[in-house]
């Protein structure tokens, strides 16, 4: 709002002029105006309580070229401050206890009011995962996926949780007793009742039915948009959020550049950056970055997700009709659920997995990432590692960074898009040991193996183990080549010096904090600092998490160096240039082999069976032509070209690395 240095009382002639223009007030002495105030901009307005008015001069051009001139007409204002260049018209009831900034446009609204006892959605408790409580996350305007993860999932650290929650609730208490606020350039039109809502800069509300107790972030670069028919209460919408087309939201956080639309309903749920939810329903979910569900028949309930693609009819159950809806599930990053898939919680699905069919025996595939979980005649079959050769997995990994719609310079969520990382590679290493143990226990001649409540075919077990070894070799080679980039290495001593870690952290297991990948030890250290009072401000928690995200690659190398002996059989101090040559050659072979399998997987999309339904009224030749016109030729497909280019690039990179090992 423009900082108006002084207000003055209305003069007698101004009061008479306002009365002639249909205005009224119980006490005109409580109405103050800016020095250059013009009575001609006010028509049919009832003033009540303390009111301050700015200079109402300016023009708004609406879609279609219609112009509206700043001013106030057909409204009741009670304890309201109005900035410069504001347009207010046709308020059916009143606006009360609000500060309205410059250049705000308000037209055809039932009521905008603040009750002076609200925290505007800040501190609202969101009961994620367990509908009966126990994992509540208090939301606020700068909540990140990482902070929320700590609050929801680290209940084994009760002191830390208590301290972190108190920081948020203390922050929320600072809002209590404040008047409502509408930021510069905001638009509120054709809407119903708005109660106790902070409306940030440049936000637009067009046709909302009811908004109650909420915070709408302000951002010129990425404004929030709320559309027709929306009902929301107890909410926080971050910059770039879109809540439109009849969405119903109760006790939710909607993160940066996330979208809820087309009659989607959600309660007690968190949606972080770049989520897209349409038509279906969410109940008590922790929706990490890129949680996507688009279909009417889909229900996400009591689960934690991230980088999810939920198929039509995807469903889960958290209620066994005994002690209530107390069960939860975790679907780790990058997973997909096919049409009509079903999981009975509790269950845990490992990263980058595909779930097909109905699974009612509480599967836990977390130790075997990149797997297929398929139901056949009531039995859950697990196919380890096969998703590593799926063209869909690689395509997803490429599209996520491109689909980051956040435009705000301040990004609340730290997102690591890497397909292979210490988090997934560590799972694969443990997965190989698990598969070895299964084979050893049941015997190498067994046709199938039982793991928990799932069945693994012998061929699938051996192929999965091979896939894991290929991926680990690829990752380790990637890290070594990246570490030695642009270096000409003339001695083993120089090599060993270059390979020395430069960051003290990174050893041990790693975790995925809903999008951010980091060493478990560093997360525990952060929790210790919060619990022991060394961190007392939310801003410091946010800063520490950002530093961990920024240091990812240095810490990744520390992890690789620590695991070099386990995988390569030598410590860093023992590695020679010959070892690196062998490692680079092996890396090249594995990369090319995986790319060739991706190439073959992509070819299936151009097979004869894929042409069913093309050329429906013609001959067989017409089907081929129709298919080519719609889908293009296999060799011209962008992804196919990318795979072939990737093979050439990585081969050239290997040759370059070998040439620098003098």
N, C-alpha and C positions, 0 to 999 in steps of 0.2 A: 504494500500500500504506500502511496505517496506520503512522505512525511510532511504533513501540513503543520506548520509551526504554530499557527494561532487560529482560533475560531472566534466568532463573535455572535452575539445574540441578534435575533431578527429585529429589524426596525419596525416601527408602527406601520408605515406604508407597506412594507413587505408582508406583514401579517395580514393586512387588509387585502392585499393582492392575492395571497394564498387562499384566504377564505372565499374570495370571489371565484377562484379556480376550483372550488369544491373541496378544499382541504379543511381539516379540523384538528384540534389538540385540546386536551384538558388543561395543559399548562404550557403556553408558548415560550415561556422563559427557559424551558428545558430543551428547546430546539436550538442548536447552534449550527452555524454555517461558515464555509470558507469565505475569505474576503471578497472573492470575485463571484460569489453565488448569484444565480439568476433565477428569480421566481417563475419565469415563463417555462422552465423545464419540469415543473411539478404540477400534476393535475389529479384531483380526486384521491388524495392521500390522507390517511388518518395517522397522526403522530401520537405516540404514547411513551412515557418514560423519557430517558435521556437519549436524544437523537442528534447525530452529527452528520452533516451533508457536505460533500466536496463540490468541486466545480464540475457540473454535469454538462460537459461539452465534448462532442466527438460523434463519429458516425460508425455504425456497424453495417457491413454489407453481407447479407445472407445468401445462401445458395439460391441461384436463380436471378441474382442481381437486385433483390429487394433491399432497400436501405431503411435502417432504423437509427433515430437520433437519440443520443444520451438523454436520460430523464427518468422520472418516476411517475407512474400513473396507475390508478386503480389498485392501491396497495395499502396495507396497514403495517406500520413499522413501530416496534416496541423495543427500546434499548438497543438501537442499531447505529452503527457507524458505516457510512457509505463513502467510498473513495471517489476519485475523479473519473470522469468518462464512463460512468456506470449506466446501464439500462435496466430498469425494473418495471414490469408491466403485468397487470392481470394476476394478482396474487389473491386466490379465492379466500383464504383465511388471513394469514399474517406472516410476517418475518419478525422473530424476536430473539434477542440476546445474541446477535451476530455482528461480526466485523467483516465488512465486504470491501475487498481491495479494488484497485483501479481496473477499469476496462472490463468489468464483469457484465455478463449478459444474462438476465433472468426474465423468463417470460412464461406465463401460463402455468403457474405452479400452485398446488393446493396450500402447502404450508412449509416453512423452513423455521425450525426453532431449536433452541438449546435450553436445557432445564437447569444448567449450572451445577449439576451433581454427577456429571458423566465424565468418563475418561476417554470418550470418543473411540471406543474399540481397543485402545491400548491396554494391554493386560488381560484381555479376554482369554479365558482358559479354553483351550481346544483339546478335547479328549481323543487323541489319536490312538490307533491300534486296539486299545481296549475300551470298548464303549462304556463300560461300567466305571472307568477311571483308573488311575494309577500311573498314566504316562502323559498327563496334561502338560501342554506347552503354552505358556502365556505369550501372546503375540505382541509385537510392537513394530514400529514403522521401518526399522533397520534389521529386522530378523533375517538371518541367513540360514540356508539349509544346514550348515555345519553347526551353528549354535543350537538350532532346533534338534538336530540329531543328538547332541550331547544331553540335552534336557530329556528327550524322549527315551533314549536307549541306554543311558549310563546310570540307571537307577541303582546299580551296585555301588555307586559313589554318592551316597545320600547327602553328605556334607557339601560336596561340590554342587549338587543339584540345588540344595537349599540356598546356597550363596548366589548362584547364577539366577535362580528364580527371584530372589530378593532384589537383585539389581534391576530386573525388568519391572517388578511390581513397584519399586521405589520410583522408577522412571515414569510409570503409569500414573502414580499418585500426583505427580506434578501437573497433570492435565486436569485433575478434578477441580471443579469450581470455575474453570475458564469459560469464556463465551465461545460460541461457534466461530468458524473462520472460513471465508471463501477467498481463495488466492487470485492473484492478478490474471486476467484473461480467461477466467473460468466461464463455462457455459452451462446454464441450468434451464431447460425448457420442457414444457409439456409433461411435467412430472407430478407425482402425488405428494405424499407426506415425507419430509426429510427432517429427521429428529436427531440431534446430537451427532452431527457428521462434520468432520473437518474436510473441506473440499480444497485440494491443493491447486497450485498454479497451473493454468492451462487445461485443467481437467474438464471433461464434457459429460454432462448427464442429460440424456435425451430420451424422455419417455419412461423413466423409471417409475415403478408403482409405489414402492416404499423402501426407504433407506433409514436404518435406525442404528445408532451407536457404532459409528465406523470412522475410519481414517482413510482418506483417498490421497495418495501421494501427489505432490506437485512436481512437474518437470516440463520445461519448455521443449527439451529435446525429445521426450518420449511421454506425452501426456496419457493419463488414464482415460478410458472411454467406458461409460456405462450406458447401456441401450434400453430399448423399449421393454416394458413388462418385468424388469428386474426387481426382485425382492431380496433384500439383504439386511441382516442384523448381526452385530457382534463381529465386525470384519475389519481387515486391513488390506488395502489394495496397493501394491507397490507400483512404481513407475512403469508405464507401458502395458499395464494390465488391461484386458478387455473382458468385460462382463456384460453380456448382451442377450438379446432374443429370448427373453423370458426365463433366464437362469434364476434359480432360487438358492440362496447362500445363507447358511446359518453357522455362526462361529467358525470362520475360515480365514486363512491367510492366502492371498493370491499374489504370487511373486512376479518379478519383473518379466514383462513380455509374455505373460501367460494369458490364456484365453479360456473362458467358460461361456458356452453359448448354446443356442438351439435347445432350450428347455432343459438344459443340464441342471441337476439338483445335487447339492453337496451339503453335508453337515459335519461339523467337528473334523475338518480336514485341512491339510496344508498342501499348497501347490507352489512349488518353487519355480525357478526360471524356465521359461519356454515350454511349460506344460500346455497341452491343448486338449480340452475336454468338451465333448458335444453329446447331446441327446440322452446319454445314460445317467448313471447315478454314482456318487461316491459317498461312503459313510465311514468316518473315522480312519481315513487313510493318511499316510505320510507320503505325499507325492513329491519325490525328489525331482531334480531337473529332467525335462523332456519326458514326463509321464504323459502318455497319449492314449486316449480312449475316445472313439468317435461314433459309437453305434448305440441305437436306442435300447437294445436288449442287454447291454453290458452293465455289470455292477462291480465296482471295486469296493471292497469292504475290509476294514481291520487289517490292512496290509501296508507294508513299506515297499515302495517301488522307486525306480529311477531309470531313465532311458528305456522306458517300457513302451511296447506297442501291443495294446490289448485288442484282440480280435472280436468280431461280432459275437455276442452271447457269452463273453468271458464272465465267469462268476466264481465267487468263493463263499464259504460258509464259516461263520465264527461262533455258531450257536449249536450246541449238542443237546439242547433242551434238558439240561441238568442244573448247572449253576448260572446260567445266563450267557449273554454274548461276550465271553471272557477270552476267547481264543484269538490268536494273531498269526500272521504269516509274514515272511520276508521273501520278496522276489528281487534278487540282487540285480545290479546294473546290466542293462543291455538285453534283457530277456524279452521273449514274445510269448503271447498266449494265442493259440489259434481259435477259429470260430468254434463256439460251443464248448470250449474247454472249461474245466471245473476243478477246483482244488478245495479239499476239506482242511481247514486250518485245525491245529497248528501244522505248519509245513515251512520248508525253506528251500528255495530254488537257487542254485548257484549262478554266478554271473554268465551272461551271454548264452542263455539256454533257451530252448524252445519247448513249450508245454502243449501237448496235443491230447485231447480226450479227457476223461474223468478220473480223478485220482483221489481216493478216499482213505488211503492208508498212511497219511501224514508223511509224505516223502521228504527226505533231506538230501539234496544233491549238492550241498555247498562245497564239498571237497572235490567235486568233479565238474569244473566249469566247462563252458562251451559244449554242453551236452543236449541231446534230445531226450525228453521224458514223454513217452508215448504209451497210451493205454490200448490194450488189445484183449478183448473178452474179459474185461474186469481186472486184468493184470497190468501193473505198471512196469514198463520196460525202459531201462536207461541205456542210452547209447553215448558213451563218453567221448568228448573231444570232437565229435563230428562237425560241430558248428564252426570249427576253425577253417574248414574248407568250403563253407557256404558263402556264396556270392552275396547273399542278403546281409550277413554279418559285416562284411567289409564295406558294403554300400552304406549301411547304417553308420559305421564309424566315420565315413567320409562326409555324410550329409549333416551330422549333428553340428559340427562347427559352422557349416554354411548356413544352418537354420537358426543360428543364435540371433534372435531378433532384438536383443537389448540395445538401446540407443543411448541410455543414460551413461554418462562418464563414470559415475559411481556404480559399480556392479556388486550387488550384495552377496551373491553366491560365487564361490570359487569352484570352477568346473574344470576337471581334467578329462580330456576326451580320449586318452590313450587306450587302445584296445589291449595292448600288452604292457604290463607294468609289474613292479614287485608284488602288487596285490594279486593279480591274476597268475603271474608266473609262480609265485610261492604256492598258490593253490595247485597248480599243475605238478609241481615237484612232490607235494604231499599226495596228489592224486596218483602219480606213478607208483609211489610206495604202497598206497592202498590197493591198487590193481595187482601189484606183485603179491601182496599178502593174500588177496582173494584167490589168485591162481595157485599159490603155494598151498593154501589151506584145503582147497577143493580138489587139487590135482590138475595137472596140465592136460589131462585127457577129458576133463569134464566139458559137456556141451554148453552148459550155462552156469552162471554163478548167482548167488543170492546176496544182495547187499541191502541191509535193513529190510524194507518192505518191497524192494524192487528186484527185478531180474535183469542180469546183464548176459547177453549171449557171448560165447567164447570169442567169436570173430570180432564182435564189437569191442570187447575188452582189449584185445591185442591191437586193433587198429587205433583205438583211443589212446593207448599208451604211446604208439608211434606218433600220433598227432601231437601229443603233449611234448615229446622229445623234439620234434621239428620246431614247434613254437618256442620252446625254451632256447634252442640253438639260435633261432632267428633273433630273439630278444637280446640274448647275451652278445651276439655279433653286432647287432644294432648299437648297443651301448659302447662296445669297444671301438667300433669305427667312428662313432660320434666323438668319443673321448680323444681319439688320435687324429681327428680331422685337421687337414692343412699342415700336419707335421711331417717333416722328412726325418726318418729315424735311422741313425747310423750306428747305434750300439745298443746292446741289451740293457746296459745301465741307464741310458737315456730313456729307453722304453719303460723300464720299471719306475723311473722318476715321474714320467708323464702319467702313468697309471695310478699313482698314489692318490687316494681320496682326499678331497679338500674340504669336506663337510663332516663334522663329528657324528652327525645323526644319520640313521638310515638302516642300521643293522636290525635283524630280527623280523618279525612279522609286520605287515602293513595292513591298513584298514581303509575302507571307503566310507568317508563321512558324507554320504549322500551327494556325491559328485566330486568331492576333493579326496585325493589319494595321498596318504601320509603314513609315516612310521607309527606303529602303535605306541612306541616309547615316548614320542614327542606329544602325542595326544594325552597320554597319562601324565606327562610333565605339566602340560597346560592345566589338566584337572587338579593336579596337586597345588599349583599356584593359585587357582581359584579357591580351593578348599582351605588353604592355609593363609588366605588373606593377602597374598602378594599381588593379586589382581583384584581390584575392587570396582572397576568401571567397565561398562559394556564396550566402550570404545577400545579399551586395551584387549579385551577378548577378541574383538573383530580384527584388530591389528595383528595379533599373534597368529590367528588363522590365516590371514593374508600372507604373512611372512612364510609360513609353512608351505603354502601353495606356490609362492614365488621360488622357493628353494627346492622344488621338486626334483629337478634334474641333477643337481649336486647330490642330493640325498639318494637318488636312484643309483648313481654310480657307487656310492658307499655300499649299498646293498649288493650290487653286482660284484664289487671287489670282495666282499665278505663271502659270497657264494661261489667264487671262482674255483676254489679248490674242490668243493663238492661236485661241481659240474665238469670242470676241465681237468681236475686231478692235480693242479698245481696252485700254489699261492702266487700272489703278485710278484713276490721277490724271486720266484723261480721261473717266471715266464721269460721266454726268449723270443727273438724275432721269428724263428722257425715255428714256434707255437702260434704266434699271431697269424702267420701265413696259413697254417693249417686251419686255424679258426675261421679266417676270412673265406677260405675255399669251402669249408663246410657250411658256413653261413650262406654263401652264394647258392650252393646246391639246395639248401632247405628253402630259401626264398623262392627260387625258380620252381621247385617242386610244388610248394603251396600255391603259387600263382597259376601253375598249369592245372591244378585241381579246381581253382576258382574259374579258370577259363572253361574247363569241361562242364562245371556246374552251370555257368551262364549259357552254354550251348543248349542245355535242356529247354530253355525258354524259347528256342527256335526249332524245336523238334516237330515232327509231323503231328503228334498228339496235341501240340499247342495251337495247331491251325484249325481245330474243330470250331465251327461257327463262323469261319471266314468264307467269303464267296458263297453265301447261302443259296442264291438262286442261279448259280452258274455251274460251270464244269470244274473238274479238279484243278485245271490250270488257272481258272479264275480265282480259286481259293489262294493259290500261291501269290498271284498278283495282288489280291486284296490284302493278304498278310503283309507283303512287302511294302505296300503303300501306307499301311497303318503302323506297323512295327519296325519297318526298315530291314536292312540286311544285317546278318549276324556280324560280319566283319566291319560294318560301319557303326555298330552300337557303341555309344560313348564309353560304357564301362568296359567292354571288350578291348577297345583301343587303349583304355587306361591300364588294363592288366598287361597288355603286350608292351606298352611303354614302360611300365614299372619293371618288367623283366630286363629290358634294355638298360634302364637307369641303374638298377641294382648291380647288374653285371659290370657296367662301366665303373660304378663306385668301387666294386671289389678289385677291378684291374688297377684303378688309381691307388687304392690302399696298398696293394701288393707292390706297385712301383715305388712307393715311398718307404718301403721296408728295405733299405739299402743293405 
